[in-house]
Amino acid sequence: MSLVPVADAGDDGCLVFAISPRLYAALAEAEQSELKDAALTWSSQRAEDGEVIDTEMASVILGDLAALVRSARSQGQGVYCWVA
């Protein structure tokens, strides 16, 4: 499950990622308890790399992302992430 780079603006640091079909399906079908477990894992993994992500915030982010994916899926759309 991953984000797939689809555009790179070069030196200015802008990137566009598409959510892979596998991640898209997992997010669309995830139960709240699964999202909380994933948030805990994500938070722990980032902490190992020295980046602090509050577990509650990670849970909110994943919950919002899952809701976005469900909405997109109901409209036959995909989801992408633009990072500037």
N, CA, C and O atoms as a GROMACS GRO file, in nm:
protein
  336
    1MET      N    1   0.085  -0.117   0.000
    1MET     CA    2   0.000   0.000   0.000
    1MET      C    3   0.089   0.122   0.000
    1MET      O    4   0.183   0.133   0.078
    2SER      N    5   0.056   0.214  -0.090
    2SER     CA    6   0.147   0.327  -0.099
    2SER      C    7   0.084   0.446  -0.170
    2SER      O    8  -0.027   0.442  -0.223
    3LEU      N    9   0.164   0.552  -0.168
    3LEU     CA   10   0.137   0.669  -0.249
    3LEU      C   11   0.228   0.659  -0.369
    3LEU      O   12   0.347   0.630  -0.355
    4VAL      N   13   0.175   0.683  -0.487
    4VAL     CA   14   0.250   0.670  -0.610
    4VAL      C   15   0.278   0.808  -0.666
    4VAL      O   16   0.184   0.881  -0.697
    5PRO      N   17   0.407   0.848  -0.680
    5PRO     CA   18   0.436   0.981  -0.735
    5PRO      C   19   0.388   0.991  -0.880
    5PRO      O   20   0.418   0.904  -0.962
    6VAL      N   21   0.314   1.096  -0.911
    6VAL     CA   22   0.265   1.116  -1.048
    6VAL      C   23   0.317   1.245  -1.110
    6VAL      O   24   0.311   1.262  -1.232
    7ALA      N   25   0.368   1.337  -1.028
    7ALA     CA   26   0.424   1.462  -1.080
    7ALA      C   27   0.526   1.515  -0.980
    7ALA      O   28   0.505   1.511  -0.858
    8ASP      N   29   0.636   1.566  -1.034
    8ASP     CA   30   0.742   1.624  -0.951
    8ASP      C   31   0.780   1.756  -1.016
    8ASP      O   32   0.826   1.759  -1.130
    9ALA      N   33   0.762   1.864  -0.942
    9ALA     CA   34   0.789   1.997  -0.998
    9ALA      C   35   0.936   2.035  -0.987
    9ALA      O   36   0.972   2.149  -1.015
   10GLY      N   37   1.020   1.941  -0.948
   10GLY     CA   38   1.163   1.969  -0.945
   10GLY      C   39   1.210   2.032  -0.817
   10GLY      O   40   1.171   1.991  -0.707
   11ASP      N   41   1.294   2.134  -0.831
   11ASP     CA   42   1.362   2.194  -0.716
   11ASP      C   43   1.271   2.269  -0.620
   11ASP      O   44   1.311   2.293  -0.506
   12ASP      N   45   1.151   2.307  -0.661
   12ASP     CA   46   1.066   2.384  -0.570
   12ASP      C   47   0.998   2.296  -0.465
   12ASP      O   48   0.932   2.347  -0.375
   13GLY      N   49   1.014   2.164  -0.475
   13GLY     CA   50   0.966   2.073  -0.372
   13GLY      C   51   0.822   2.030  -0.384
   13GLY      O   52   0.775   1.957  -0.297
   14CYS      N   53   0.751   2.071  -0.487
   14CYS     CA   54   0.612   2.029  -0.503
   14CYS      C   55   0.606   1.888  -0.562
   14CYS      O   56   0.676   1.856  -0.658
   15LEU      N   57   0.521   1.806  -0.502
   15LEU     CA   58   0.501   1.670  -0.549
   15LEU      C   59   0.352   1.640  -0.553
   15LEU      O   60   0.275   1.695  -0.474
   16VAL      N   61   0.311   1.552  -0.643
   16VAL     CA   62   0.174   1.503  -0.646
   16VAL      C   63   0.181   1.350  -0.638
   16VAL      O   64   0.253   1.286  -0.715
   17PHE      N   65   0.105   1.294  -0.544
   17PHE     CA   66   0.099   1.149  -0.526
   17PHE      C   67  -0.044   1.102  -0.548
   17PHE      O   68  -0.138   1.167  -0.503
   18ALA      N   69  -0.059   0.990  -0.616
   18ALA     CA   70  -0.189   0.923  -0.625
   18ALA      C   71  -0.191   0.813  -0.520
   18ALA      O   72  -0.088   0.751  -0.493
   19ILE      N   73  -0.305   0.788  -0.462
   19ILE     CA   74  -0.319   0.678  -0.368
   19ILE      C   75  -0.332   0.550  -0.450
   19ILE      O   76  -0.416   0.541  -0.539
   20SER      N   77  -0.248   0.452  -0.418
   20SER     CA   78  -0.251   0.326  -0.493
   20SER      C   79  -0.387   0.259  -0.479
   20SER      O   80  -0.458   0.282  -0.381
   21PRO      N   81  -0.424   0.178  -0.577
   21PRO     CA   82  -0.554   0.109  -0.569
   21PRO      C   83  -0.570   0.026  -0.441
   21PRO      O   84  -0.679   0.020  -0.384
   22ARG      N   85  -0.464  -0.037  -0.398
   22ARG     CA   86  -0.471  -0.120  -0.276
   22ARG      C   87  -0.496  -0.034  -0.152
   22ARG      O   88  -0.580  -0.069  -0.068
   23LEU      N   89  -0.425   0.079  -0.140
   23LEU     CA   90  -0.445   0.168  -0.027
   23LEU      C   91  -0.584   0.232  -0.034
   23LEU      O   92  -0.651   0.246   0.068
   24TYR      N   93  -0.626   0.270  -0.153
   24TYR     CA   94  -0.759   0.327  -0.177
   24TYR      C   95  -0.867   0.233  -0.124
   24TYR      O   96  -0.956   0.275  -0.050
   25ALA      N   97  -0.858   0.107  -0.162
   25ALA     CA   98  -0.957   0.008  -0.119
   25ALA      C   99  -0.952  -0.013   0.033
   25ALA      O  100  -1.056  -0.022   0.098
   26ALA      N  101  -0.831  -0.020   0.088
   26ALA     CA  102  -0.816  -0.042   0.232
   26ALA      C  103  -0.877   0.074   0.310
   26ALA      O  104  -0.945   0.053   0.410
   27LEU      N  105  -0.852   0.197   0.266
   27LEU     CA  106  -0.908   0.314   0.334
   27LEU      C  107  -1.060   0.318   0.321
   27LEU      O  108  -1.130   0.350   0.417
   28ALA      N  109  -1.110   0.288   0.203
   28ALA     CA  110  -1.254   0.293   0.180
   28ALA      C  111  -1.330   0.191   0.265
   28ALA      O  112  -1.444   0.215   0.304
   29GLU      N  113  -1.265   0.080   0.293
   29GLU     CA  114  -1.333  -0.029   0.364
   29GLU      C  115  -1.296  -0.038   0.512
   29GLU      O  116  -1.349  -0.123   0.584
   30ALA      N  117  -1.206   0.047   0.559
   30ALA     CA  118  -1.156   0.038   0.696
   30ALA      C  119  -1.262   0.076   0.799
   30ALA      O  120  -1.338   0.171   0.781
   31GLU      N  121  -1.265  -0.001   0.905
   31GLU     CA  122  -1.348   0.030   1.021
   31GLU      C  123  -1.272   0.130   1.108
   31GLU      O  124  -1.150   0.143   1.096
   32GLN      N  125  -1.343   0.200   1.195
   32GLN     CA  126  -1.281   0.300   1.282
   32GLN      C  127  -1.171   0.238   1.367
   32GLN      O  128  -1.066   0.300   1.387
   33SER      N  129  -1.193   0.117   1.417
   33SER     CA  130  -1.092   0.051   1.501
   33SER      C  131  -0.965   0.021   1.421
   33SER      O  132  -0.854   0.030   1.475
   34GLU      N  133  -0.980  -0.013   1.294
   34GLU     CA  134  -0.863  -0.039   1.209
   34GLU      C  135  -0.786   0.090   1.184
   34GLU      O  136  -0.662   0.089   1.180
   35LEU      N  137  -0.857   0.199   1.165
   35LEU     CA  138  -0.792   0.328   1.143
   35LEU      C  139  -0.715   0.371   1.268
   35LEU      O  140  -0.605   0.426   1.258
   36LYS      N  141  -0.772   0.347   1.385
   36LYS     CA  142  -0.702   0.382   1.510
   36LYS      C  143  -0.577   0.297   1.527
   36LYS      O  144  -0.474   0.348   1.570
   37ASP      N  145  -0.586   0.168   1.494
   37ASP     CA  146  -0.468   0.081   1.501
   37ASP      C  147  -0.360   0.128   1.403
   37ASP      O  148  -0.242   0.131   1.437
   38ALA      N  149  -0.402   0.165   1.283
   38ALA     CA  150  -0.307   0.214   1.182
   38ALA      C  151  -0.243   0.345   1.228
   38ALA      O  152  -0.124   0.367   1.206
   39ALA      N  153  -0.322   0.432   1.292
   39ALA     CA  154  -0.268   0.559   1.343
   39ALA      C  155  -0.162   0.534   1.449
   39ALA      O  156  -0.060   0.602   1.452
   40LEU      N  157  -0.187   0.438   1.536
   40LEU     CA  158  -0.090   0.405   1.640
   40LEU      C  159   0.040   0.353   1.578
   40LEU      O  160   0.149   0.391   1.620
   41THR      N  161   0.027   0.265   1.479
   41THR     CA  162   0.144   0.212   1.410
   41THR      C  163   0.219   0.323   1.338
   41THR      O  164   0.342   0.331   1.348
   42TRP      N  165   0.148   0.410   1.268
   42TRP     CA  166   0.208   0.521   1.194
   42TRP      C  167   0.284   0.612   1.290
   42TRP      O  168   0.399   0.649   1.265
   43SER      N  169   0.219   0.647   1.400
   43SER     CA  170   0.280   0.735   1.499
   43SER      C  171   0.408   0.673   1.556
   43SER      O  172   0.509   0.742   1.572
   44SER      N  173   0.404   0.545   1.585
   44SER     CA  174   0.520   0.475   1.640
   44SER      C  175   0.634   0.469   1.539
   44SER      O  176   0.750   0.491   1.575
   45GLN      N  177   0.601   0.440   1.414
   45GLN     CA  178   0.705   0.432   1.310
   45GLN      C  179   0.770   0.568   1.286
   45GLN      O  180   0.892   0.575   1.269
   46ARG      N  181   0.694   0.672   1.285
   46ARG     CA  182   0.750   0.806   1.265
   46ARG      C  183   0.838   0.844   1.384
   46ARG      O  184   0.940   0.910   1.366
   47ALA      N  185   0.798   0.804   1.504
   47ALA     CA  186   0.877   0.834   1.624
   47ALA      C  187   1.014   0.768   1.616
   47ALA      O  188   1.112   0.825   1.664
   48GLU      N  189   1.021   0.650   1.556
   48GLU     CA  190   1.150   0.582   1.538
   48GLU      C  191   1.244   0.664   1.450
   48GLU      O  192   1.366   0.655   1.463
   49ASP      N  193   1.186   0.743   1.359
   49ASP     CA  194   1.265   0.828   1.270
   49ASP      C  195   1.282   0.969   1.327
   49ASP      O  196   1.334   1.057   1.259
   50GLY      N  197   1.238   0.990   1.451
   50GLY     CA  198   1.256   1.119   1.516
   50GLY      C  199   1.147   1.221   1.488
   50GLY      O  200   1.160   1.337   1.526
   51GLU      N  201   1.039   1.180   1.422
   51GLU     CA  202   0.929   1.271   1.392
   51GLU      C  203   0.812   1.240   1.485
   51GLU      O  204   0.764   1.126   1.488
   52VAL      N  205   0.768   1.338   1.560
   52VAL     CA  206   0.660   1.316   1.655
   52VAL      C  207   0.526   1.348   1.588
   52VAL      O  208   0.503   1.460   1.542
   53ILE      N  209   0.439   1.247   1.585
   53ILE     CA  210   0.302   1.265   1.538
   53ILE      C  211   0.213   1.214   1.651
   53ILE      O  212   0.217   1.096   1.686
   54ASP      N  213   0.133   1.302   1.707
   54ASP     CA  214   0.040   1.265   1.812
   54ASP      C  215  -0.055   1.157   1.760
   54ASP      O  216  -0.109   1.169   1.651
   55THR      N  217  -0.074   1.053   1.840
   55THR     CA  218  -0.158   0.941   1.798
   55THR      C  219  -0.301   0.985   1.770
   55THR      O  220  -0.362   0.939   1.673
   56GLU      N  221  -0.354   1.074   1.851
   56GLU     CA  222  -0.491   1.123   1.828
   56GLU      C  223  -0.499   1.202   1.696
   56GLU      O  224  -0.596   1.188   1.622
   57MET      N  225  -0.397   1.284   1.670
   57MET     CA  226  -0.396   1.360   1.544
   57MET      C  227  -0.384   1.265   1.425
   57MET      O  228  -0.450   1.283   1.323
   58ALA      N  229  -0.299   1.164   1.438
   58ALA     CA  230  -0.283   1.065   1.331
   58ALA      C  231  -0.417   0.994   1.305
   58ALA      O  232  -0.451   0.967   1.190
   59SER      N  233  -0.490   0.966   1.411
   59SER     CA  234  -0.621   0.901   1.397
   59SER      C  235  -0.720   0.993   1.325
   59SER      O  236  -0.797   0.947   1.241
   60VAL      N  237  -0.717   1.121   1.358
   60VAL     CA  238  -0.805   1.218   1.290
   60VAL      C  239  -0.769   1.227   1.142
   60VAL      O  240  -0.857   1.228   1.056
   61ILE      N  241  -0.640   1.234   1.113
   61ILE     CA  242  -0.595   1.244   0.973
   61ILE      C  243  -0.640   1.122   0.894
   61ILE      O  244  -0.696   1.136   0.785
   62LEU      N  245  -0.616   1.003   0.948
   62LEU     CA  246  -0.657   0.881   0.876
   62LEU      C  247  -0.808   0.870   0.862
   62LEU      O  248  -0.859   0.824   0.760
   63GLY      N  249  -0.880   0.913   0.966
   63GLY     CA  250  -1.026   0.912   0.958
   63GLY      C  251  -1.077   1.005   0.849
   63GLY      O  252  -1.167   0.970   0.773
   64ASP      N  253  -1.019   1.125   0.843
   64ASP     CA  254  -1.058   1.221   0.739
   64ASP      C  255  -1.022   1.171   0.599
   64ASP      O  256  -1.098   1.186   0.504
   65LEU      N  257  -0.903   1.110   0.588
   65LEU     CA  258  -0.861   1.056   0.459
   65LEU      C  259  -0.953   0.943   0.416
   65LEU      O  260  -0.991   0.936   0.299
   66ALA      N  261  -0.989   0.855   0.508
   66ALA     CA  262  -1.080   0.746   0.476
   66ALA      C  263  -1.216   0.800   0.431
   66ALA      O  264  -1.275   0.749   0.336
   67ALA      N  265  -1.265   0.904   0.497
   67ALA     CA  266  -1.392   0.966   0.458
   67ALA      C  267  -1.382   1.026   0.318
   67ALA      O  268  -1.475   1.015   0.238
   68LEU      N  269  -1.269   1.090   0.288
   68LEU     CA  270  -1.248   1.147   0.154
   68LEU      C  271  -1.248   1.037   0.049
   68LEU      O  272  -1.308   1.052  -0.057
   69VAL      N  273  -1.179   0.926   0.078
   69VAL     CA  274  -1.173   0.815  -0.017
   69VAL      C  275  -1.312   0.756  -0.038
   69VAL      O  276  -1.350   0.725  -0.152
   70ARG      N  277  -1.388   0.740   0.069
   70ARG     CA  278  -1.524   0.686   0.055
   70ARG      C  279  -1.610   0.777  -0.032
   70ARG      O  280  -1.686   0.729  -0.116
   71SER      N  281  -1.598   0.907  -0.011
   71SER     CA  282  -1.674   1.003  -0.092
   71SER      C  283  -1.631   0.996  -0.238
   71SER      O  284  -1.715   0.994  -0.328
   72ALA      N  285  -1.501   0.991  -0.261
   72ALA     CA  286  -1.450   0.982  -0.398
   72ALA      C  287  -1.497   0.853  -0.464
   72ALA      O  288  -1.537   0.853  -0.581
   73ARG      N  289  -1.491   0.745  -0.390
   73ARG     CA  290  -1.531   0.614  -0.444
   73ARG      C  291  -1.678   0.617  -0.485
   73ARG      O  292  -1.714   0.564  -0.590
   74SER      N  293  -1.764   0.680  -0.404
   74SER     CA  294  -1.907   0.685  -0.435
   74SER      C  295  -1.935   0.766  -0.561
   74SER      O  296  -2.040   0.752  -0.623
   75GLN      N  297  -1.839   0.851  -0.600
   75GLN     CA  298  -1.852   0.933  -0.720
   75GLN      C  299  -1.769   0.879  -0.837
   75GLN      O  300  -1.763   0.941  -0.943
   76GLY      N  301  -1.706   0.763  -0.816
   76GLY     CA  302  -1.624   0.704  -0.920
   76GLY      C  303  -1.494   0.779  -0.945
   76GLY      O  304  -1.441   0.778  -1.056
   77GLN      N  305  -1.443   0.846  -0.842
   77GLN     CA  306  -1.323   0.928  -0.854
   77GLN      C  307  -1.207   0.866  -0.777
   77GLN      O  308  -1.227   0.781  -0.691
   78GLY      N  309  -1.085   0.910  -0.809
   78GLY     CA  310  -0.966   0.872  -0.735
   78GLY      C  311  -0.929   0.982  -0.637
   78GLY      O  312  -0.999   1.083  -0.626
   79VAL      N  313  -0.819   0.961  -0.567
   79VAL     CA  314  -0.771   1.060  -0.470
   79VAL      C  315  -0.623   1.081  -0.491
   79VAL      O  316  -0.549   0.986  -0.514
   80TYR      N  317  -0.580   1.206  -0.482
   80TYR     CA  318  -0.439   1.238  -0.491
   80TYR      C  319  -0.401   1.334  -0.379
   80TYR      O  320  -0.487   1.395  -0.316
   81CYS      N  321  -0.274   1.345  -0.356
   81CYS     CA  322  -0.220   1.434  -0.253
   81CYS      C  323  -0.117   1.524  -0.316
   81CYS      O  324  -0.023   1.476  -0.380
   82TRP      N  325  -0.133   1.654  -0.298
   82TRP     CA  326  -0.037   1.751  -0.350
   82TRP      C  327   0.040   1.805  -0.232
   82TRP      O  328  -0.018   1.857  -0.137
   83VAL      N  329   0.171   1.791  -0.236
   83VAL     CA  330   0.257   1.836  -0.128
   83VAL      C  331   0.344   1.951  -0.178
   83VAL      O  332   0.418   1.937  -0.276
   84ALA      N  333   0.335   2.064  -0.112
   84ALA     CA  334   0.414   2.180  -0.153
   84ALA      C  335   0.524   2.208  -0.052
   84ALA      O  336   0.601   2.303  -0.069
   0.00000   0.00000   0.00000
